[in-house]
Amino acid sequence: YKLVHGQGNFGSLAGLPAAAPRYTEARLSNLAADLLADLDRETVDFIDNYDGKYREPLVLPCRVPNLLVNGSDGIAVGMATEIPPHNLKEVCESLVRLIDEPDITLDGLMEQRNGVWGVRGPDFPTGGLIGGSEAVKAAYRNRRGRITLRARCEVVEGKRAQIIIREVPFQVTRNRLAEQIGELVKDERIKGIDEVRDESSPRMGEPVRIVVYLKKDVDPHLVLNQLYEYSSLQKTVSIILLALVDGRPRELTLKEMMEEFLKHRVQVVRRRTEYLLREAKRRGHVLEGQLIAISSLDEVIRICRNSPDRNEAKHQLIAMEVAAPVLRRAIGDDPFAALQRELGVADVYHMTEQQAEAVVRLQLGQLAALERDEIFKEYSGLREQIVGYERLLSDEKNIRDAIRAELTELRDKYGDERKTGFGDFEGRTNVEDLIHEEDVVVSISHGGYIKRMPPTTFRTQHRGGKGVQGGAREEDFIEHFFVASTHAYMLCFTNRGQCHWLKVYDIPEGGRTSGGRSIANVLTLGEEEKIEGVIPVRHFEEDAYLLIATKNGLVKKTALTEYSRPRQGGVIGIKLDEGDSLIDVALVRAGDEVVLSTRRGMAIRFSEADARPMGRATMGVRGINLVGDDAVIGMVVADPEGQLLTVCENGYGKRTPFGPNTEKVGEEVDGEASGEEPEPAGEEAEAPPAEGEEAAAPRSWMRYRRQRRGGKGVKDIRTTERNGPVVGVVPVRDSDDLMLITLQGMVTRIKASEIRVTGRNTQGVRVITPNEGDKLASVAKVAREEVAGAAGTATE
């Protein structure tokens, strides 16, 4: 709210400086006049100026709550104040409420009543948006705080989207903002901006219009969030409600600040009224003498005519006796009664020296009847004012009512609508809002190196191809390889049963041939601790569970929400016996079934419901009964419409349908697993049964029937000398792509449909041709549904 009206160039939002003083003029505004109102009525104390030549007011009378309305900031004697500007209409409304309700709460001062808001928060002249109201309320309550101020922007969607900036934060200039955006583009901190234009036109009613033109198919909301984070499009405003109270600096709440203003106004109004009362009584006293002289005109004229000089005339007028009835007729009944109460009841009265001086100064023209009536009219008006002043001073409530009326008048006279609005954002921009959500390939090597790459890095090859280098270092190989959204969380489970929490966007980006960064620089891992299972999770859903499998065949089911609160150094995922280690983790929901696969080619399928939910720091229950030195190498969630892909270390593998859950659950007979005859070694899988046999015999060899948890399972694949032991299993469908990784780091991407579907207890076909001395290390699935749908479920 301007206190000075300027003529000429006083600067602009564009950041242009003011013109030289010889080109500018200034005058006080009407609002400034209200700051100075009653200054000449002894309402405030005056002190000497710096050299003692003049006197200046200690404070201004201030009808307007200027400290809140226009704010103040600066540093003095080691103390800083940061009081932001506020809306005058809202401040006046809150002050009126405080007068009416001295015990009102902060919420009462700020809330909306009958469609009228109290102080909602700071109101900056350049507009913009304040992030939420809780930070504002906390600052008003705690006497200090921080709020986030953001520019008001409009996003125009399209192939070449635009961001239109219509209001800027307080004390941010258009030119500087445009320069900042240009520097961010030049430094490649923000990508996707094509051009920035300042199209502001104050004369056309658009003081701020900065248009940011984006490149084709760039997400405007992502760029806008980056602008909020890295430029002056968003800034933090400090609030320190510090002011001088009785000459001492004090931090005040909003209510305390308003109370101090009202105390000041009560004192100003009281001193002003006392001054006006004194002046009214002084003037009334003079008019009483003039009215007495007019009522005894002949005697007054005689005294003045016969007196040798003015002083003698004054003395004789003072000595003149004025009978009580004469005085009553001169000034009226009520003033006469008041005079009697003041001077006492008497038969005669005398003029005072002031009255006598006023009489001798009377001009002959003032003795006319018309002038006499004017004097009496003025006297009567003064008597009414005196009564009003005395009534006002008799009770502080009357003074507060007068202040209330003044505030209402100010609100109606100068009040305007808020310029600064409120937005649904708090503090700093969420990191995720600055990062484009896309699917990336994440790889973790056996040696503990991690990186992320775009999926386009790997081209699709045909079955049996040699592959391309996936970036593992010498004598290292890729151990975990999956697709996840950049906004997903990575739950990293180690061989020791610990769970670490990592954001995918925090993983360093690397090229196909780069080795990545040591995971020790990303996660806090112990000595000889390595990642065994990784679950990308977009949201921690209450109906989801994590099923953990160990090398010794144990499984444990825990609610996913148990892992939603990360800690430095991780949390316990499962409690392990000595010699056991965590092998794999799967995300399951009600109705899911899982398949545990072993190194010797055994597999067991059971319902997730067979494993009751447990806490994080528990050991779990038996999942599969292992024979000899066999060990669990993997666990997958069964897909009734898909197949289980099993691969062995010599590059052979096969797909077998999971099959529906149609058989009755029961234990297998001891000889079932070993009673199935192997197919002859060779490239081709065993032939299907003849048509007649197919109709008569159940095709249990073509699927994995459900069993009870803890059984020995069924034969999945023959681990012959040609095949070698099983190294990996994944659930697939025909549309899936697969990543095959060797110990030497060679990566092959093939279609799942290129691998023949065969039954269990077969040797499969060649899937990859490793180099001499190389072995297949693991297999990972790149599912099209996950690439398009952004990792809402676990992928491995």
C-alpha positions in Angstrom: 0.0 0.0 0.0 1.7 3.1 -1.3 2.5 5.9 1.2 4.1 8.0 -1.5 2.7 8.6 -5.0 5.5 9.0 -7.5 5.5 11.0 -10.7 7.9 9.7 -13.3 10.0 6.5 -13.5 10.4 4.9 -10.1 11.5 1.5 -11.4 9.4 -1.4 -12.6 8.9 -5.2 -12.4 11.2 -5.5 -15.3 14.0 -4.6 -13.0 14.7 -1.2 -14.6 16.2 1.4 -12.1 14.4 4.6 -11.2 15.2 7.8 -13.1 17.4 10.5 -11.8 15.9 12.6 -9.0 15.6 15.6 -11.3 13.1 13.7 -13.3 10.8 12.5 -10.5 8.4 14.1 -8.1 6.5 12.6 -5.1 3.6 13.4 -2.8 2.0 11.7 0.2 -0.8 9.4 -0.4 -4.2 9.5 1.4 -3.1 6.4 3.3 0.0 8.3 4.5 -2.2 11.1 5.7 -4.0 8.7 7.9 -0.7 7.6 9.4 -0.1 11.2 10.3 -3.6 12.0 11.4 -3.9 13.7 14.9 -0.1 14.2 15.0 -0.8 17.9 16.0 -3.1 17.0 18.8 -0.5 15.8 21.4 -1.3 12.2 20.7 2.4 11.0 20.8 5.5 12.1 22.5 8.1 14.2 20.7 11.9 14.1 21.1 14.8 16.1 19.8 16.2 15.2 16.5 19.9 14.2 16.1 21.3 17.8 16.4 18.6 19.2 18.7 17.4 21.8 16.2 14.0 20.2 15.7 11.5 18.0 17.5 10.2 14.8 16.0 7.6 12.2 17.0 8.8 9.1 18.8 6.1 7.1 17.0 3.3 8.1 14.6 -0.4 8.0 15.6 -1.0 5.4 12.8 -4.7 4.9 12.3 -3.5 2.3 9.8 -1.8 -0.9 11.2 1.2 -0.1 8.9 3.6 -2.6 10.4 1.4 -5.5 9.4 -0.1 -3.9 6.2 3.2 -2.9 4.6 5.6 -5.1 6.6 9.1 -4.4 7.5 12.5 -6.1 7.2 16.0 -5.3 8.2 18.7 -5.7 10.8 19.5 -3.5 13.7 21.7 -4.0 16.9 22.1 -7.6 16.0 18.5 -8.4 15.7 16.5 -9.1 12.4 12.9 -8.5 11.7 11.0 -10.0 8.7 7.4 -8.9 8.8 5.7 -9.6 5.4 3.0 -7.3 4.0 -0.7 -8.2 4.6 -4.1 -7.4 3.1 -5.5 -4.3 4.7 -9.1 -5.5 4.6 -8.2 -8.8 6.3 -6.1 -7.0 9.0 -8.9 -4.6 9.8 -11.3 -7.5 10.0 -9.1 -9.4 12.4 -8.6 -6.3 14.6 -12.4 -5.7 14.8 -12.8 -9.4 15.9 -10.1 -8.8 18.6 -11.9 -5.8 19.9 -15.2 -7.7 20.0 -13.6 -10.9 21.4 -10.5 -10.1 23.5 -10.0 -13.9 24.2 -10.2 -14.9 20.5 -7.8 -17.6 19.3 -5.4 -17.5 16.4 -7.8 -19.7 14.4 -10.6 -17.2 15.2 -8.5 -14.3 13.8 -7.7 -16.2 10.6 -10.9 -18.0 9.8 -13.7 -17.0 7.4 -16.9 -15.6 9.0 -20.0 -14.8 7.1 -18.0 -14.8 3.9 -15.3 -12.5 5.3 -11.8 -13.7 5.9 -9.5 -12.6 8.7 -5.8 -12.6 8.2 -5.3 -15.7 6.0 -1.6 -15.0 5.5 0.8 -12.5 3.9 -0.4 -10.7 0.8 2.4 -9.6 -1.5 1.9 -6.8 -4.0 3.2 -9.0 -6.9 0.7 -11.8 -6.1 1.9 -15.4 -6.5 0.9 -18.4 -4.4 1.7 -19.4 -0.8 2.3 -23.1 -0.2 -0.4 -24.2 2.3 -1.8 -22.5 5.3 -0.3 -24.6 8.1 3.2 -23.0 7.7 1.6 -19.6 7.9 -0.3 -20.5 11.0 2.7 -22.0 12.6 4.7 -18.8 12.0 2.0 -16.6 13.5 1.8 -18.9 16.5 5.6 -19.4 17.0 6.5 -15.8 16.2 8.8 -16.9 13.4 8.9 -19.4 10.5 9.2 -20.0 6.8 6.7 -20.1 4.0 7.1 -21.0 0.4 6.1 -18.4 -2.2 5.6 -19.6 -5.8 4.8 -17.8 -9.1 1.4 -18.1 -10.6 1.8 -20.1 -13.8 -0.5 -21.5 -16.4 0.3 -24.7 -18.5 -0.9 -24.8 -22.1 -0.9 -28.4 -23.2 -0.1 -29.5 -26.7 2.6 -31.0 -28.8 4.7 -27.9 -28.1 3.4 -27.0 -24.7 3.9 -23.6 -23.1 4.3 -22.4 -19.5 2.9 -18.9 -19.0 4.1 -17.0 -15.9 1.5 -14.4 -14.9 2.7 -13.4 -11.4 6.1 -13.6 -9.9 7.2 -13.9 -6.3 7.8 -10.8 -4.1 11.0 -8.9 -5.0 11.6 -11.0 -8.1 12.0 -9.0 -11.4 11.0 -10.2 -14.8 14.4 -9.6 -16.4 16.3 -11.5 -13.8 13.9 -14.4 -13.9 14.2 -14.7 -17.7 18.0 -14.6 -17.3 17.9 -17.3 -14.7 15.9 -19.6 -16.9 18.2 -19.0 -19.8 21.2 -19.9 -17.6 19.6 -23.1 -16.4 18.9 -24.1 -20.0 22.5 -23.3 -21.0 24.0 -25.3 -18.1 21.6 -28.2 -19.1 20.2 -28.3 -15.6 16.7 -28.1 -17.2 16.1 -29.8 -20.5 13.2 -29.4 -23.0 13.0 -25.6 -23.1 13.1 -24.1 -26.6 12.7 -20.4 -25.9 11.8 -17.9 -23.2 10.0 -14.6 -24.1 9.0 -11.7 -22.0 5.6 -10.7 -23.5 4.6 -8.4 -20.6 2.5 -5.4 -21.4 1.6 -3.2 -18.4 -0.4 -0.7 -20.5 -2.5 -3.6 -21.9 -3.2 -4.9 -18.4 -0.6 -7.6 -18.3 2.3 -6.4 -16.0 3.8 -9.9 -16.1 3.6 -12.4 -18.9 6.7 -14.5 -19.4 6.1 -17.4 -21.8 8.4 -20.5 -21.7 8.1 -22.4 -25.0 8.9 -26.1 -24.7 10.2 -28.5 -27.3 8.0 -31.1 -28.9 6.5 -33.8 -26.6 8.2 -32.4 -23.5 6.2 -32.8 -20.3 5.4 -29.2 -19.2 4.6 -30.2 -15.6 8.0 -31.8 -15.2 9.7 -28.7 -16.6 7.6 -26.4 -14.3 8.5 -28.4 -11.2 12.2 -28.1 -12.2 11.7 -24.3 -12.7 10.2 -24.1 -9.2 13.2 -25.9 -7.7 16.1 -24.3 -9.5 14.9 -20.7 -10.3 13.3 -17.8 -8.5 9.9 -19.0 -9.7 9.7 -20.4 -6.1 11.4 -18.9 -3.1 11.3 -19.2 0.7 10.1 -16.2 2.7 11.2 -15.9 6.3 8.8 -14.5 8.9 10.2 -13.0 12.1 7.6 -11.0 14.0 10.0 -8.8 15.9 9.1 -5.2 16.9 9.9 -2.6 19.5 7.5 -2.7 22.4 8.0 0.1 25.0 11.5 0.6 23.5 12.5 -3.0 23.8 12.7 -5.6 21.0 10.2 -8.4 21.3 9.1 -11.3 19.2 5.3 -11.3 19.0 2.6 -13.7 17.8 0.1 -12.3 15.4 -2.5 -11.8 18.2 0.1 -10.1 20.4 1.1 -7.8 17.6 -2.5 -6.8 17.0 -3.0 -6.3 20.8 0.0 -4.0 20.9 -1.5 -2.0 18.0 -4.8 -1.7 19.8 -3.0 -0.6 23.0 -1.3 2.1 21.0 -4.5 3.2 19.4 -6.3 3.3 22.7 -3.5 5.6 24.0 -3.6 7.8 20.9 -7.4 8.1 21.0 -7.4 8.9 24.7 -4.7 11.6 24.3 -6.5 13.0 21.3 -9.8 13.1 23.1 -8.2 14.7 26.2 -6.6 17.3 23.9 -9.9 18.0 22.1 -11.7 18.2 25.5 -9.1 20.8 26.8 -9.5 22.8 23.6 -13.3 22.7 23.7 -13.4 23.8 27.3 -10.9 26.6 26.6 -12.9 27.9 23.7 -16.2 27.4 25.6 -14.8 29.4 28.5 -14.0 32.3 26.1 -17.4 32.1 24.5 -19.1 32.2 28.0 -17.4 35.6 28.6 -18.5 36.9 25.2 -22.1 35.8 25.9 -22.0 37.5 29.4 -20.7 40.7 27.7 -23.5 40.6 25.2 -26.1 40.0 27.9 -24.7 43.0 29.9 -23.9 45.1 26.9 -24.6 48.6 28.3 -22.5 48.0 31.4 -19.6 46.5 29.4 -19.7 49.5 27.0 -19.7 51.9 29.9 -16.7 50.3 31.5 -14.7 50.2 28.2 -15.6 53.8 27.4 -14.6 55.2 30.8 -11.4 53.1 31.2 -8.2 54.9 30.3 -6.6 51.9 28.7 -7.1 48.2 27.9 -5.7 46.8 31.1 -7.9 49.0 33.2 -10.9 47.9 31.2 -9.9 44.3 31.8 -9.6 44.8 35.6 -13.0 46.5 35.8 -14.6 43.8 33.7 -13.2 41.2 36.1 -14.5 43.2 39.0 -18.0 43.5 37.4 -20.6 41.5 39.2 -22.8 39.2 37.0 -26.0 38.2 38.6 -26.8 34.5 38.5 -30.1 35.1 36.5 -28.2 37.2 34.0 -25.6 34.4 33.5 -28.3 31.8 33.2 -29.9 33.8 30.4 -26.6 34.3 28.7 -25.4 30.7 28.5 -28.5 28.6 29.0 -29.8 26.3 31.8 -27.6 23.2 31.3 -24.3 25.1 30.9 -25.3 27.2 33.9 -25.9 24.1 36.0 -22.6 22.7 34.9 -20.9 26.0 35.8 -22.5 25.9 39.3 -21.2 22.3 39.8 -17.8 23.5 38.8 -17.7 26.9 40.7 -20.3 26.4 43.3 -23.7 28.1 43.8 -23.5 31.9 44.2 -25.7 35.0 43.7 -23.1 36.7 41.6 -20.3 35.6 39.3 -17.2 37.3 37.9 -15.4 37.0 34.6 -12.0 35.4 34.5 -8.9 37.1 33.0 -9.2 35.1 29.8 -12.9 36.0 29.4 -12.2 39.7 30.0 -9.4 39.6 27.4 -11.8 38.1 24.9 -14.4 40.8 25.7 -12.1 43.7 25.1 -11.1 42.2 21.8 -14.7 42.1 20.6 -15.4 44.2 17.6 -18.6 46.3 17.3 -19.9 44.2 14.4 -19.9 41.1 16.7 -22.4 42.8 18.9 -25.1 42.5 16.3 -27.9 40.1 17.0 -26.9 37.7 14.1 -23.4 37.4 15.4 -24.7 36.9 18.9 -26.7 33.9 17.7 -23.6 32.5 15.9 -21.6 32.7 19.2 -24.4 31.0 21.1 -24.7 28.3 18.5 -20.9 27.7 18.6 -21.0 27.6 22.4 -23.9 25.1 22.4 -22.0 22.8 19.9 -18.9 22.9 22.1 -21.0 21.9 25.1 -22.2 18.9 23.2 -18.7 18.0 22.2 -17.5 18.3 25.8 -20.2 15.9 26.9 -19.2 13.5 24.2 -15.5 13.7 25.0 -16.2 13.1 28.7 -18.4 10.1 27.9 -15.6 8.7 25.6 -13.0 9.0 28.4 -15.3 7.6 31.1 -14.8 4.0 29.8 -12.1 2.3 27.8 -14.8 0.3 26.0 -16.1 3.5 24.5 -12.6 4.2 23.2 -12.4 0.7 21.7 -15.7 1.2 20.0 -14.3 4.4 18.4 -11.3 2.5 17.2 -13.6 -0.2 15.8 -15.5 2.5 13.8 -12.2 3.9 12.5 -11.0 0.4 11.4 -14.3 -0.2 9.6 -14.0 3.1 7.9 -10.4 2.3 6.8 -11.5 -1.1 5.5 -14.2 0.4 3.4 -12.0 3.2 2.2 -8.8 1.4 1.3 -9.7 -2.3 1.4 -9.0 -4.4 -1.7 -9.0 -8.0 -2.7 -6.1 -10.3 -1.9 -3.4 -10.5 -4.6 -1.6 -13.6 -3.2 -3.5 -16.9 -3.2 -2.8 -20.3 -1.7 -1.6 -23.4 -3.4 -1.6 -27.1 -2.5 2.1 -27.5 -2.0 4.4 -27.4 1.0 8.1 -26.4 1.2 10.6 -27.8 -1.3 9.5 -29.5 -4.4 9.3 -33.3 -4.1 12.4 -34.8 -5.7 10.1 -37.1 -7.8 8.4 -34.1 -9.3 11.8 -33.1 -10.8 12.5 -36.4 -12.4 10.8 -37.7 -15.5 9.0 -41.0 -14.8 10.2 -43.7 -17.2 11.2 -47.3 -17.1 14.9 -48.1 -16.9 17.0 -51.2 -16.8 18.8 -51.7 -13.4 21.7 -54.0 -13.1 23.6 -55.2 -10.0 26.8 -57.2 -10.6 28.1 -60.0 -8.5 31.0 -57.7 -7.4 28.5 -55.2 -6.1 28.3 -52.6 -8.9 25.0 -50.9 -9.7 23.8 -48.7 -12.5 20.7 -47.9 -14.5 20.3 -47.7 -18.3 17.5 -47.0 -20.8 15.9 -50.2 -22.1 16.8 -49.2 -25.7 20.4 -49.9 -24.8 19.8 -53.6 -25.6 18.5 -54.6 -29.0 16.4 -57.7 -29.5 18.3 -60.8 -30.9 17.3 -64.2 -32.0 17.6 -67.3 -29.9 21.1 -68.7 -29.8 22.8 -65.3 -30.4 26.0 -64.2 -28.9 24.7 -61.1 -27.1 26.2 -57.7 -26.3 28.4 -56.6 -23.5 26.4 -55.6 -20.5 29.2 -53.7 -18.8 30.4 -56.1 -16.0 34.0 -55.7 -15.0 36.7 -58.3 -15.6 36.1 -61.4 -13.5 32.6 -60.0 -12.5 29.2 -60.8 -13.8 25.7 -59.3 -13.7 23.7 -60.9 -10.9 20.4 -58.8 -10.8 18.9 -57.4 -13.9 15.3 -55.9 -14.0 13.1 -53.1 -15.3 11.6 -50.5 -12.9 10.2 -47.0 -12.9 12.5 -44.2 -11.9 9.9 -43.2 -9.3 9.8 -46.7 -7.8 11.3 -47.8 -4.5 13.9 -50.6 -4.5 13.7 -52.9 -1.6 17.2 -54.6 -1.7 17.4 -57.8 0.4 20.9 -59.1 1.2 22.2 -62.6 1.7 22.2 -61.8 5.4 18.5 -61.1 5.5 18.7 -57.3 5.8 16.4 -55.0 3.8 17.7 -51.7 2.4 15.5 -49.0 0.9 16.6 -47.2 -2.3 15.0 -44.9 -4.9 15.6 -45.9 -8.5 16.3 -42.3 -9.5 19.2 -42.3 -6.9 20.9 -45.1 -8.8 23.8 -43.6 -10.9 23.1 -43.7 -14.6 25.6 -45.5 -16.8 26.2 -46.7 -20.4 26.0 -50.2 -21.6 29.7 -50.8 -21.3 30.3 -48.9 -18.1 30.9 -50.8 -14.9 28.6 -48.8 -12.7 29.2 -47.5 -9.2 30.0 -49.6 -6.2 26.8 -50.3 -4.3 28.8 -49.5 -1.1 28.6 -45.9 -2.2 24.8 -46.1 -2.5 23.8 -48.5 0.3 25.4 -49.3 3.7 26.4 -52.9 3.4 28.4 -55.0 5.8 31.5 -57.0 5.0 30.8 -59.9 2.6 27.2 -58.8 2.4 25.6 -58.7 -1.1 22.2 -58.1 -2.7 20.3 -61.3 -3.4 16.7 -60.1 -4.0 15.4 -56.8 -5.3 11.7 -55.7 -5.3 10.8 -52.5 -7.2 7.6 -51.2 -5.5 5.7 -48.1 -6.7 3.4 -47.9 -3.6 3.3 -49.8 -0.3 -0.1 -51.4 -0.6 -1.8 -52.8 2.5 -3.0 -56.0 0.8 0.5 -56.9 -0.6 3.0 -59.2 1.1 6.7 -60.0 0.6 7.5 -63.8 0.5 11.2 -64.5 1.3 12.9 -67.7 0.4 16.2 -69.0 1.8 18.9 -71.4 0.5 17.8 -74.1 3.0 14.2 -74.1 1.8 12.5 -71.8 4.4 9.9 -69.2 3.4 8.5 -66.2 5.3 5.6 -64.0 4.5 5.5 -60.4 5.8 3.2 -57.4 5.0 4.7 -55.0 2.5 3.9 -52.1 4.8 6.3 -53.4 7.3 9.1 -52.3 5.0 7.8 -48.8 4.3 9.9 -47.0 6.9 13.6 -47.0 5.9 16.5 -46.8 8.4 20.1 -46.1 8.1 21.8 -49.4 7.6 18.6 -51.2 6.7 16.0 -53.2 8.6 15.8 -57.0 9.4 14.0 -58.8 6.5 14.3 -62.3 7.9 16.1 -64.0 10.8 18.5 -66.7 9.5 20.2 -69.8 11.0 23.9 -70.2 10.7 24.8 -71.5 7.3 21.6 -70.3 5.7 21.2 -67.3 3.5 18.5 -65.3 1.7 18.0 -66.4 -1.9 15.0 -64.6 -3.4 12.0 -62.4 -2.6 8.6 -62.1 -4.3 5.7 -59.7 -4.0 2.5 -61.7 -3.5 -1.2 -61.0 -2.9 -4.2 -63.1 -1.8 -4.7 -66.0 -4.2 -1.2 -66.1 -5.5 0.8 -69.3 -5.7 4.6 -69.5 -5.7 7.1 -72.0 -7.2 10.4 -72.8 -5.4 13.1 -74.2 -7.7 16.3 -75.9 -6.6 19.7 -76.3 -8.1 19.1 -80.0 -8.9 16.0 -79.3 -10.9 13.3 -79.8 -8.3 10.2 -77.5 -8.0 7.3 -77.2 -5.6 4.2 -75.1 -6.1 2.0 -74.0 -3.1 -0.4 -71.2 -2.2 0.9 -68.1 -0.5 -1.9 -68.7 2.1 0.0 -71.7 3.3 2.5 -69.3 4.8 0.9 -67.2 7.6 2.0 -63.5 7.9 4.8 -63.0 10.3 6.8 -60.0 11.5 10.1 -58.9 9.9 12.4 -60.3 12.6 11.2 -64.0 12.3 12.7 -67.1 10.7 9.8 -68.4 8.6 8.5 -71.9 7.9 9.5 -74.9 5.7 8.9 -74.2 2.0 10.5 -77.3 0.4 12.1 -80.4 1.8 15.5 -80.5 0.2 17.4 -83.7 -0.4 21.2 -84.0 0.1 23.2 -81.0 -0.8 20.4 -79.5 -2.9 19.6 -75.8 -2.4 17.0 -73.3 -3.5 18.1 -71.1 -6.4 14.9 -69.1 -7.1 11.3 -68.4 -6.4 8.6 -67.1 -8.7 4.9 -66.2 -8.5 2.9 -68.7 -10.6 1.1 -67.3 -13.6 -1.8 -69.8 -14.6 -1.8 -68.3 -18.1 2.0 -68.4 -18.5 5.0 -70.7 -18.3 7.9 -71.2 -16.0 11.2 -70.7 -17.9 14.1 -72.7 -16.4 17.6 -72.2 -17.6 20.8 -74.2 -16.8 24.4 -72.9 -16.6 25.4 -74.5 -20.0 22.9 -72.4 -21.9 20.0 -74.9 -22.1 16.4 -74.1 -20.9 12.8 -74.8 -21.5 9.3 -73.4 -20.9 6.6 -75.4 -19.1 3.1 -74.2 -18.4 2.2 -73.5 -14.8 -1.3 -74.8 -15.4 -4.5 -74.0 -13.5 -5.1 -75.0 -9.9 -7.4 -77.9 -10.6 -5.9 -80.8 -8.7 -6.7 -81.5 -5.1 -3.9 -80.4 -2.8 -1.9 -83.3 -1.4 1.5 -84.7 -0.7 3.3 -86.4 -3.6 4.3 -90.0 -3.3 8.0 -90.6 -2.5 8.8 -92.0 -5.9 6.9 -89.4 -8.0 9.8 -87.1 -8.5 12.2 -89.8 -9.6 9.8 -92.1 -11.4 9.6 -89.9 -14.5 11.8 -91.0 -17.3 14.3 -88.5 -18.8 14.3 -87.7 -22.4 17.3 -88.6 -24.5 20.0 -85.9 -24.5 19.8 -83.7 -27.6 18.7 -80.4 -28.9 15.0 -81.4 -29.3 12.6 -81.8 -26.4 10.6 -85.0 -25.9 7.7 -85.5 -28.3 4.2 -85.0 -27.0 2.0 -88.2 -26.5 -0.1 -89.5 -29.3 -3.6 -88.2 -29.7 -5.2 -91.3 -28.2 -2.8 -91.3 -25.2 -3.3 -87.5 -24.7 -7.1 -88.1 -24.4 -6.7 -91.0 -22.0 -3.8 -89.9 -19.8 -3.7 -86.8 -17.6 -1.0 -84.4 -18.8 0.6 -83.8 -15.3 4.0 -83.7 -17.0 2.9 -80.5 -18.8 2.3 -78.4 -15.7 3.1 -77.9 -12.0 0.3 -79.1 -9.7 -0.3 -77.4 -6.4 1.0 -79.2 -3.3 1.3 -78.5 0.4 4.1 -76.3 1.6 7.0 -78.4 2.9 6.9 -81.2 0.3 9.8 -82.5 -1.8 8.2 -81.2 -5.0 8.3 -82.6 -8.6 11.0 -82.8 -11.2 11.2 -79.6 -13.2 14.3 -80.1 -15.5 17.0 -82.8 -16.0 20.3 -81.5 -14.7 22.4 -83.7 -16.9 26.0 -83.2 -17.8 24.9 -81.4 -21.0 22.6 -79.0 -19.1 24.4 -78.5 -15.8 22.7 -77.3 -12.7 19.8 -74.8 -12.7 20.9 -71.1 -12.5 17.6 -69.3 -12.9 13.8 -69.4 -13.2 11.4 -66.7 -14.4 7.6 -66.7 -15.2 7.0 -65.7 -18.9 4.4 -65.4 -21.6 4.9 -65.4 -25.3 5.0 -61.6 -25.6 7.9 -61.3 -23.1 11.5 -60.4 -23.8 14.3 -62.1 -21.9 17.7 -61.0 -20.8 20.3 -63.8 -20.5 23.5 -62.9 -18.6 26.7 -65.0 -18.5 29.5 -65.0 -15.9 31.7 -62.9 -18.3 29.0 -60.3 -18.5 27.6 -61.1 -22.0 24.0 -60.1 -22.3 21.5 -61.6 -24.9 18.0 -60.3 -25.4 15.6 -62.8 -27.0 11.9 -63.3 -27.3 10.3 -65.8 -24.9 8.2 -67.2 -27.8 11.4 -68.4 -29.4 12.0 -71.0 -26.7 9.9 -74.1 -27.2 7.2 -75.1 -24.7 7.8 -78.6 -23.3 6.8 -80.6 -20.3 8.5 -81.0 -16.9 11.3 -83.5 -16.6 12.9 -82.6 -19.9 16.2 -81.3 -20.9 15.0 -78.3 -23.0 16.7 -76.6 -26.0 19.7 -74.4 -26.4 18.8 -70.8 -25.4 22.2 -69.1 -25.5 25.6 -70.1 -26.8 28.2 -69.1 -24.2 31.8 -68.4 -25.2 34.3 -71.1 -24.4 34.9 -71.2 -20.7 31.8 -69.0 -20.0 28.7 -70.1 -18.2 25.1 -68.8 -18.0 24.8 -66.8 -14.8 21.1 -65.7 -14.6 18.0 -64.8 -16.6 15.8 -61.7 -16.3 12.5 -60.9 -17.9 11.7 -57.6 -19.6 7.9 -57.7 -19.7 6.1 -55.4 -22.1 3.3 -54.8 -19.6 5.8 -53.6 -17.1 7.6 -51.3 -19.5 4.4 -49.7 -20.5 2.7 -49.6 -17.1 5.5 -48.4 -14.9 6.5 -51.0 -12.3 3.5 -51.0 -10.1 4.3 -54.6 -9.1 7.5 -56.5 -8.5 9.7 -57.3 -11.4 12.9 -59.3 -11.5 
